[in-house]
Amino acid sequence: MMKKLSPNRLLSLLMITLIFTGITVNANIEHYPGNLLSEIPCDEKIVIDCDTVYTADLLPNAGYWTNYTSVPYNYSGSEQVFEFTATSSGLHIMDLDQGAGDADFMIMDACGNLTGNITGFYWTGEHSEYIDLVEGTTYYIIADLYESSGPTTINIKVNCLGDVVISEPDFDCFQGLGIAPSLDAAYNLDPLNPNTFVANDFTVEPNTTFALQQISISTNQVQAPDHGVFNIRENNNGKPGDIIEVIEADATSATAYASMYNEPVYHVVFDLTETVIFTEGIYWLEPKITTPNPSTVWWAATENGTDGAITMLSEDGGTTWAPLEAESIFFVAGACETLGVSDSTSVIFNYFPNPVNGELTIQSQVTVESIEVYNLMGQIVLKSNTISNGKIDLNNLNSGIYLVKATFDGGHTETLKIVKK
């Protein structure tokens, strides 16, 4: 399930022809198979700044360097070196355009074709690329023309987003490992994989209700997500159990804040249109996320830290679950309320049956004065001030999970979680 580099990254090669101040530099590539610190392309480097477009013309059979570290292709055309020093640490977006020809871009740790290749491969110049850079470090982006390409004009622009800070949810009550110390893995959330589920847990403390109002997760793909379907599963001996609630929401915002596998990592926020109520217990969040143009969405994860149980994977439609090696990054946020609002003495009671088909009985030495029944969206579906012998008729309710708020004589309240068959 760990995300791999896409094979289509190896489809085409990009080389760049260089014209030096009106003088075209020609070189016999047989005489220059590669030089660790060649002077000619480095002497003609262009020093570039953030957020500015730079261009260069590349010509066939006019290159000095023909091969690059970790790149299995030959480049006989001319090259152009762009020197860039990062002004801040964090995500940078490289807008690269190979033009009409076939040019590639390599980002190196020094000015040379056989120096360290930062990415370990090449960029095609067919779309933007995403990379984390370190403040004060100088990088060399080399554009070179592939051996079979005609002339071309390339463009490059470095968008400096810098150190984008992801804040905790603006709610009094939230949990989850939503701000991770590292990005180490990503797990498939594609709805087109109907039998593959990934889930992570959250906990509602004893004597507490949690009104879920916002879900935020980190995802790793080119497009920003626009919609999510979130299955909420009950806990089954420390693993995800049956689905008890399905939540759909459009993305409120998506902020690119880092990169992984050469694609951006987004902090995606989903504000729920209706509050969902949870009582004491452990629950599992299982998302399926989509993008405007259908593409695979990956749930970013970290190997440094956990919040609750480790992320779980099912590849058989939810029948069995196995732990993964990294913790998926998410927040659930909303409002928490402590149950038992009365200062009166606690009431000893029992309620049955649960699950219930028709009639629920609350058995206590203290009279039940009234009840309110809520669905998991926080809506009142039944209310009664006349309770006879603690019996409550639930025949008219649809099957599902409900919260029954019982008020006893003296003002003490208790909230019960019941399942209606």
N, C-alpha and C positions, 0 to 999 in steps of 0.2 A: 504493500500500500504506500510505501514511501515514494514521493514523486520523483520521476526520472526526467532527464532531458529529452525533449521531443525529437524524434528521428528526423523530422523535416528541417531541423536546424542544419542538416548536412546536405541540403539540396543544391545550393548554388554558392559560388565563390565571387568575392569582390576584390578587384585590384584598382589602384588609382594611378593615373598618369599625372605627372607633375611638370608644370612649366615654371621655371625659376626666373621671375622678374623679366619675362620676355624671352628668356633663353631656354630652349628645350634641352634637357640633359638626356643624352642617349648612352646606353651602356649595353655591351654584349653580355647577355645573362650567362653565357657559358664561362665567362671570366669571373663572374661574381656569384657563386653559388650560395653565398651567405657570409656575413661578416659580423662579428659580435658587436663592435661599436664603430660602424662605418661612419665616416665623416661627412660624406656628400649629402645624404638625405637629412641628417641631423643638422648640418649647417643651414639648410633651407627650411627648417621647421617653422611653423606658424604658432606663436603663443596665443592661446585663446582664453576668453573670459566667459563667465556665466551668461546665459540667456542671449547670446549673440550668434547669428548665422554666419558661418564661414564656408567658402567654396574653394575648389581646386579642380584643375583640368588634368586628366590622366590620359596618357597616350600609350598605344600598344608598342611592345618591343623596345621600350625606352627606360627600363627599370634597372636599379642597382641591386636590390634584394630580390631573391626569387623564392625563398622559403622562410617559414616562421616557426618558432617553437610551438609544438602541439597542434600544428595545422598541417594536414596531409596533402596540400595542394601546391602547385607551382604558379608563380606570379611573374610574368615576363614584362608586364607593363610598368609604367612609372609609378612612383609612390609619393605620398605626401605625409609628413609627420606633423601632428598637432600636439603641442605641449600644453597640458592643463594642470594647474595646481589647485586642489580643492580648498575652498575658503571655509568650509564647515564639514563636519562629519555627518554621514547619513545618506539618504537616498538621493541619487542623481539619475535623471532621465536623459538618455542620449538619443536625440532625434537625428537619425542617419538616413541619407538618401543616396543610393548608388547611381542615380541618373539613368541614362539610356543604356549604359553598358553593364558589365558584370564586375563589380568591385566588392572587396571585402574590407572589413575594419578589424584590426587587432589592437587590444589595449595592453601595453607592456609596462614593466616597472622601470625600464631605462630605455634610452634611445638606441635601439638596435633590434634587428630582426631575430636574433637568437638569445635575447634576454628573457626575463621571466614573463610568461604570458599570464596576465592577471585572471582571465576567465577560463584559461585552459582550452579555448577554442577560438572561433572567429564570429564576427557579426556580419550579416549579409547586406545590411543597408536597405532592407525592404520594409522595415518598421522601426519603431522606437525600441530601445533596450534600457534595462533597469539595472542599476548597480549601486552598492553601498561603497562610498569612498571615505577616506580618512583625512581630516583637516590637516593642511600643511604638507600633504604628500603630493609629489608631482607624478603625473601619469603621462604616457605617450601613446596617443591614439594614431595608429598608422593605417592610412587608406592605401590599398594597392590593387592594381588591375589584374584580373585573372588572365591566364595565358591565351585563352581563346576569345577574349573580348575585344570589341572595337573601342574607340575613344569614348570618354564620358566626362561629365562634370558632376562632381559629388558635392553634397552639402552636409555640414555637421553643426549641431547646436547642442550645448550642454545646459540642461535645465537644472538649476541648483535648488533643490527643495531643502537641503540641509537636514538638521536634526528635528524632524517632526515629532512633537510630543503628543502621545495619546493619554488623555486624562481618564480618571476613574468616572463612572457614571454619576450624573448629577441627581442622585437619589440617596435618601438616608439609608436604604437597605439594599445591598447588592453582594454578590459573591461570584466566585470563579477566578481563574487565573487569566485575566484579560489583558494584563500588561506583563509580558514575558521577558526574562533576561536574555534569551537567545531564541533564534529561529533555526530549527534543526530538521524538521520533517513536515510533510503535508499529506492529508488523507482525502480520498475521493468522496465528494458529496454529490456526484452527478445523479439526477433523478432517472437517467437512462440506465442506471445499474440497479434494477428493481430489487435485487436480492442482497445488495451490499449496503450495510448500515454502519455508521460510526456514531457513538454516543458518549457523552460525558455527564457526570452527576453533579447535582446540587442538593443541599440539605436545608430543610425547614426545621428550626429548633423546636424543642418541646414547648407546649403552651403558647405557640405562636402561629399566626396566619401570615402568609406571604402573598401580597397582591402583585403579581408579575405584570410589569408595564413596558419593559424594554429588554430586548436581547441584542447583544453585540458580539460579533465573532471576527476573527482574523482569517482572511482567505488569500490564496496565492494563485493568481492567474492574470492574464493581460487585461481583460475587461473587468470593470467594476460591476459587482452583482446588483441586480435590481429587484429580486423577489426571493422570499424564503418560505418554506413549509417546515414547521417544527413539530415533530412528534414528541410528546411528553410520555415517557414510559415509567411505570411503577418500578420499584426495586424488588428484585427477586434474588435474595441471598447474596447481595453484593454485586449483582449483574443486572442489566436492563431486563425488565419483564414486559408485560402487555402494555399496549398503547392505551392511555387513559384520556388523552386530550390531543387535538390537532389544532395548531395555530398557524394561520397564514398572515403574512405581512409584507408590504413593499419596503424596500430599503429607504430609510430616511436620509442617510448620508453614507459615503464611502470615501475614506481618506487614505491615500497611498502614503505609507510611512517607512517602508523598508523594501528590500528585495531578497528573493530566494529563488534558486534555480533559474536565474536570469529573467525573472518576472516579478512584477510588483506584489507587495503584500498590502492588502487593504484592511483597515479597521472599518467594518460595516455595521451600521446601527439600524436596528429595526424597532421603531416605536409602534407598539400594539394599539390597534383601534379600540380594543376592549380589554379591560383588566381580567386576568385569570387568577383565581384564588387557589392557594395551596395551603394545606394544614401540615402539621408535624409529620416528618418523614423524609426519606431519600427519594429523589426523582432523577430521571435521566433525560437529557436533552439530545434529541437526534435530528439534525438539520438536513434538509435537501435544498440547495441553493441554485439559482439560475442567473444567467446573464442576458442582456438584450439580444445579442446574437449568440445562439446556443453554443456553449463551450463548457468544458469540464471545469468545475469549481473545486478547489482544494482547501481543506481546513488546515490552516497553519498550526504547527505544534512545536513545543519546546521540550528538550531533554533535561532542562534545569528547573525543577520545581513542579509541585503538584498541588491541587486543591481538591481534597477528597480522594476518591478512587481514580486510578489511571484510566485513560480513554479506552473504550472497548470497541471491538470490531466484530460484526457478524457478516458472514458471506453466504448464509443459507436462509435469508429472509427473516432473521431474528430468532431462529430456533436455538442456536448456540452462539455464545459470545466468548471472545478471547481478548486478553489485555494486549495493548500496543506498547511500543517502547517510548512513546513521547506523550506529553499532556497537551491536548488541544486547547487553543486559546479562545476564551469567551468570558462574557459577563452575563448574568441575569440580574435585573434590577427592578426595584419597585418600592412598595411600602410594607413594613412589617408591623404587626399589632400583637401585643401580648393578650392572650385570652384570660377570661375571668376578671371582668372589669369591676366586680363588686368587692367591697371590703368585708363582706359578711363571711361567716365560716364556710369552708368548703363543703360541698354537698356530696355525699356518697350515693352513687347511682349506678345503674346498669342499663344497657339498651340492647334490644334484640328484635328480630333476627337481623343479621348483617352478613351477606346480602339479604335484601328484603324484597318480597314480591308485591305485597299490598299494604300491610299494616305494621308500623314500627311501634314498639313499646319501650317507653322510658320508665324504668322501675326505680323508685326512690321513696324514702320516708318523707321527703319534702315535696310538696305539690308543684307540678309543672304548671306555671301560669300561662305561658304563651310560647309559641315557636315561630321561627322564620326559617324557611328552606331556601338555600341559594344554589344556583348551578356554578360551575367552575369559571364562568365569565363574571361572577359577582352579582348576577341578577337574581332578585327575589322571585321565586316561582310558586311559593306557597306561604301563607301567613295565617295564623289562627290564634285567637285569644280564649278559645273554649276547648280545653283539653280534658277529656274524660278518662280518668284512670290511667293517665300517661300514654294513651293510645293515639297514634297519628295516622290518618288515612293517606297513603301515598299512591293509591291506585291510578290516579290521573297523571302521574309523572312518567315521562319517557325513561327508557333504560339509560343508565349513566351513573356518574358519581356526583353526589350532592353533599353540601354542608348544612347541618341542622343546628341552628342556634336556639338553645332551650333556655328560657328564663324561669327560674324557680321562685317560689314564695320567699320574699326577703330581698329579691333583686339579684341574686347570684346567677351568673350565666355560664353556660358550657357550650362548646361547639363540637359537634360530632360529625365524623366523616362516614357516610354510608354509601352503599352501592345498591342502586335500584335495578332489579332484573327486568 
